[in-house]
Amino acid sequence: MALSDVRLRALKPRNKAYKVPDADGLYLEVRTSGAKLWRFRFCHLGKESRISLGSYPEIGLASARRKRDEARQQLAEGLDPAAERRREKLTAAFKAANNFGDVAKEYIEKMVADGRAETTTVKANWLLAQLKPIAAMPVADIKPIEVLAALKKLEARGKRETARRCRSFASRVFRYAVATGRGEVDPTSVLRGALVTPKVTHHAAILDPAGVGELLRSIDAYSGNAITRIACQIAPHVMMRPGELRQALWTEIDMTAAIWTVPPERMKMRRPHAVPLSRQVLTYLEDLLGLTGPEGFVFPAFHTSKRPMSENTINQAFRRMGYATGEVTAHGLRTTASSLLNESGKWSPDAIERSLAHADPNTVRGIYNRGRYWDERVAMHQWWSDYLDALRASKMDEAQSLVAA
């Protein structure tokens, strides 16, 4: 006789466990403890087996019958319900062990192993922290709408550029998950155009020669930490990105040959980069050698020589000099150099781009140009330092003569 809810509620435990059948292989097992467990008995390939469908009353009669029918459908398709159940459990365990946050951390560890710059991996960890709403979700189950919801929260707080960068980072993590067999698609691929396009903001920079001279005089007069002052003095001359400058090592600098060679793992474009050192820069480095050299970081942190100067140190020094965020930044010094060097008309754009370590879209030409423009770059760096000296001394006539020469 088929079971009913009334009969199920009336079942009592006995001295021994017993079974109460329903229909089509479904039955309830009543244990001596009073527990009532749903079972489905079936035969697959001549072998009798059974699977558990849950306990009563958590799983009601209708739900138990629905689960039985699903198992019978699997049998009709030639599948073993017990094997399918084990596969589902393994899949669930696999997904639980491969959530977005864990896969993202593994991806970042791979970035470190591949030699990516420290600043790049630090930013990646920061982006992962912004994606906390999806971090605990199985990476294979995340839907586009769930990623979009996390990104829209950032947009709602005015962080449009952060939202854009998070989408890009999440895309790389999802593609890594696919490549390592833990995902099937990149759900962010359909989100292009769903975010508000952030307004492009350029690094604040001084482009007026007289203003550059005033900045250089302010740097010379800076009364803070001596290492910070020298870093600010060197930065306008070498045209390097702030992260590349602050992580410089003494072993990379050849004072005799007047060359600073930056290894590829610290460069944004992952290529080694050589910087010609002018006489002025060598003088600054000689002053610095007695403070921090001859080993380790050229610009160490305030409280330990084992770490480089903080990424905010130079910008904070500019603020103490009285310059607002919108007036000048460490990165903006590159814009200053690019603009004034191009305006001088004395140097080829390719030589300027090489000194700024910008990638040439033509790979073959880029390799050729790295060697071709070296002599011009050496002359250009010395000219640039001489020009900066003239601006700093307020000798505008001398600066203009350098441009006209």
N, C-alpha and C positions, 0 to 999 in steps of 0.2 A: 504494500500500500504506500502510495506517495506521501511524503512528509508534508506537514503544515506547520505554521508558526505556533499554533496552539499546542500541537503534539511536541514540538521541539522544546518549548518552555517547560513542558511537563516531565521531560526525561530527567531521571535521577541517577546518580552514580551507584554502582553495585560493588560487590567484593572483587569482581574481575572486570576489566575493560570489555565493552561490547559494541557491536556495530548495528546501526539502524539504517537500512537501505532507503534510498529515494527512487531513482530511476536512471537507466542508461549509464550505470557504473558509478553514480554518485551515492555516497553514503556518509553518515555522521558517526564518528568514533567517540564514544563517551568513556572517559577514563575514570579511574577510581578517585582521582582528585576532584572530579566534577567538571574538568575541562572537556569541551565539546569541539572536536576537530573535523573539519570537512576533508574528505578524501575522494579521489577519483581513481577508480580501478579500470585499467584498459589492457589491451593486448596489442603488441606491435611486433611484427615479424615473428609471430609464434611465441613471443615471450611476454608473460604477464608482468605488469608493473603497476605502480600507483604513484600519484603525486598529491601533495598537500595543497589545499585551496584556501587555507586560513582557518580561523577559529570562529565559533558562534558565541555570542551574538554580534561580534565585530563585523563578520561577514554574514549577512542575512541569507535567507533561503533563495531569494531571487538572484542575488549576486553570485551565490555558489552555483546555481544552475547556469548562469551566464558564463562563468569560468569553465564549467564542464563542457558547455557547448563550444566554447573556443578551442578547448583541447580536442574535442571530437572533430572539429573542422581541420585541425592540424593533422589528425590521423587520416582523415579523408584525403589530405594532400600528400600523404606518404611520410609525414614527419613524426618524430618521436616527441610527445609532449614533455617527457622528463628531460630529454636532451635539450629541447628548446628552453625549458625552465632554467637549466644550468647555464645555457648560453646567455640568457637574459641577466642572470645574476652576475656572470663574469663581465658582461658589457656594462652593467650598472657600476660594478666595482671599478672597472677600467676608467669609466667616465668620472667617477668620484675622485679617482687618483690623478686625473688630468684636467683640473679646472684651469680657467684662463690665467689666473694668477701664477700658478705653478709653471705652466708652459711659458708664460712671459718671462719668468725668472730664469728658466732654462735657456731661453732665447738670449737674454742679456748676458748670461754666463758664456754663451757661445761667442757673443760679440767681444767679450774680454779675451777669450782664447784666440780669436781671430786678430787680436792686436788693435782693436778699436781704441780710440783715444779715451782717456779717463772722463773727460768732459762729456763725451757722447754717451757713455754708459751711465754717468750720473744723471743726465737728462732723461735717459730711458727709464731709470728707476723712478724718477719724479713723475713721468707720464703715466707709469703703471699705477702710482699712488692716486692719480686723478681718475683712474678707471676702476676705482674700488667697487662701484655698484655691480660690476660683472665679474670681479676677480674670483669669487667663489663658485661661479657657474661652470658646469662641464663645458669645455671649449667646443666640443662637437655639437652641443645642443643650443648654443646661443643664436638667437634670431636677430635679424637686422633691427627690428623695432626696439630690442633690449639695448643694443649698442647705441642706437639713436637717442633713447631716453637718457642714457648716461651722458652723452655729448650735449644734449639740450640743457641739462642741468648746468653744465659749464657755461653755455651760451647765456643762460638766464642770469648768471652772475657777471656778465660782461666779458667773459674770457673767450672771446671768439677765436683768437689765434691759438689758444691752448686747446680748444675743441678741435680745431683743424689738425693740429699736431697729434692729438690723441687718436684721431681717426686713422691717420697715417701709421702711427705706431701699432695700433690694434690690427690694422691690415697686415703688417709684417708678421705679427705674432700668429694670426690665423693662417697665413700662408706657410709659416714654419710648422704649425700643427698639421697641416695637410701633408707637407713634405715628410713629416716623421710618422705618418700613419695614425694621427690622433684627431684628425678633422677631415671634413669632406669638401667644405667650401669656405670662402672668405665672405662672411655676411656684410662686411663694410663696403664691398664692391658696388652694391646698389645704393649706397648712401651719398655718392657724389652728387652734389647739387642740393642736398637736403640741409646743409648747414649754411648759415649766413657767412658770406665772404668777408673776412676781416679786412679792415682798412690797412693798407700797407703803410708801415711807419719805418722811416729810415733812421739809422743811428745818428744821433745829434752830432754835428760837426761844425767847426769854424772854417769858413771858406774865404774869409777876407784876410789878406796878408797881414794887415795891421793888427787884426784880432788874434792871429796866430802868434805874432810877436808878443802881444800882451800876455797870452797864455804861457808862453815859454818863460817870460819874466816871472810870472806867478809861480811856476814850477820851481824855478831857481830859488825863490824866496820861501818856499814851503818849509815850515819849521817842525814838521812831524818827523816820523821815522826816516832815518837817512837812506835805508834800503828802498823804501817807498819812493822817496824823492828821486833817487837815481833811476828807478824803474820808470817813473814818469818822464825823466829826461831822455832816456833811451828810446821809449816807445814811439815818439814822432819820427825818429830817424830810420828805424828798421822796418816799419810798415807791416808788422806781423799782427795776427789776431791776438787778442789779450790772453787767451788760453795757451797759445803756442809760446808766447813770451814768458809768462809767469812760470811755466814748467821747464824753462831752459836749464840745461845741466852744463857744468863747467867742462865736462869731457867733450861736449859738442862744439866748443869754441876754440879755434886755433888763432891765438893772438898774433903769431908770427905771420901766418898767411892771410890774416884779416878776413877769416871766413867763419861763419856760424852755420853748421850743418845740422838741420833738424831731421830726425828720422821719420819715415813714413807713418808710423803708428800714431804720431802726434799731430800730423797734418790732416786738415779737413778732407783733402782730396786723396789721402792715402799714398802720397808720393813724397820721396825725400826732397828737401828744399834747402838750397844754399843761399845764405844772406851775406852779401858783401858788407864788410864793416868799415865805415869811414874812420878817419882819424879822430873825429869827435867821439864816436861811439867807443873806440878803443880806449880813449882817455877816461870815459865814464866807467868802463869795465875795469880799468886799472885801479880806480878809486874803490870799486866794489870788491875787487879781489882780496883786499885786506880785511874786508868785513865778512865775506861769506865763502871765499875760495880756499884752496884751489879744487876742492871736490864737492860733490853734492849739487844742490840746487843753486843756481845763480841768484834767485830771488826767493829765499826760504820764508816760511811762515814766521810770524812774530815770536811764537812760543816754542817752536821746535824746528830743527833743521831737517827733519825727516819728511816734511811735507812742503809743497810749494806755497807761495803767497796765495791768499784767498782771491777768488775771482772778482770780488768786489773792492779789493784794496785800492786800486788806482782810481776807480770811479768815486770812492769815498773821499780820496784825497782831493779830487777835483771839487767835490762839494765843500770841503773845508776851505778850499781856496776861494769860494764864493760863486762857483759856477753851478747853475741849476742843471737838473737832469736833461732839460730840453736844449741846453746850450752846448755841452760837450760830453763825450763818453770816450772810454779807451778805444772802443771799436771805431768810433767816428774819426780817430786820428788817421785811419787808413783812407777814409773818404777825403780828408784834407789833403793827404799826399797825392792821391789819385787825381783830384781836381786840379791842384796847382801844378803838378807835373805835366798833365795834359795841356793845361792852359799855356804853359811856357813854350810849347811847340818845339822844344829842343830834343825830345826823346820819342822814340817810336812807341806807339800804343802797345805793341807786343812786349817790349822790354818792361814797360810799366806793369802790364798784366802779370808778367812772370815774377816781378818783385812782390806783387800782391798775392802771389801763389794762387791765382785764379786758374781754373781748368780750361784748357783749350778744347773746344768742341771737336776739333779735328785731331784725333789721337796721334796720327803720324806726324802732323805738323807740330803738335805740342812737344813731342820728343825731340824733334829737330830744333825747335826754337829754344829749348832749355840750354843747349850748348851754344847756339848761334848768338844769343843776346848777352852772354856772360860779360864780355868786355864792356859792352855798352852799359850794362847794369852796374858794374863796378864804378864807371865814371859817373853814372847818374846818381848813385848813392852818395858819392863824395860831393857832387854838385848840390844835391838836396840838403846835405848837412851844412854846407857853406851858406846856402840860401837861408836856412833856418837860423843860423848864427847871425846873419845880417838882419833878419826880421827881429830877432830877440834884442839886438843892440839898437833897434829903431833906426838902422841905417837903410832907409828905404831907397835912397839913390844907389847904394851898393847892391841891394837886392834886385833893383830894376836893371842894373848893368849886368848882373849875372844872367838875367833872362835874355837880355839883348845880345850878350856876347856870342 
